């Protein structure tokens, strides 16, 4: 699916401790990236299960 045919919307909201949601930004159409920049990616997992033990 290309960026021209992909349909995606984004709505930003906040939920308080009581579970009440408040809209911070109304739903807006966005164009997804074909490939995110490296700076937008999550860092690799550092948990003991994912990190290889030194040999």
N, C-alpha and C positions, 0 to 999 in steps of 0.2 A: 504494500500500500504506500503510495507516494504522499508527500506533504500536501499536494494539491487535492487529493481525494480524501485524505484523513480529516475527520471532523472531531474536534476536541473543544471542550469549554472548561473554564476555570472559574471557581467561586471560592472566595476566601472568607472563612468564618472562624469564630472563636467560641469555645465551649467552656463555661465556668465549672466550678466544682460541683454545682448542683445539676449539671447536665443541660443547662439552658444555653442554646446556641444564639449567637449574635452575628449577623452578616457584616463583614468588614468591607468587602467589595462584591458587588453584584456579579452574576454570571456573565462572562465575557468570552467570545470566541477567540481561540489562539491557534497559531500555526505551529505544529510540532516540528522539531528539528529532525533532519534525516539522521544525523549522528551528533550527539552532544559533544561539546568541547571537553577535553580531558579535565579542565578545571571544574567542570560541573558534575563530575562523577564522585561517588562515595569512595572514601579511602578503603583499602583492603581490610578485611576483618583481622583483628589482632587477638581474638580469643584463643586460648590454648588448643582448642580442637582444630582450628583452622591454620594456626601457625605451625610450620614444620619444626620438629625438634632438631637442634644442631647435631651434626654427625661427627 
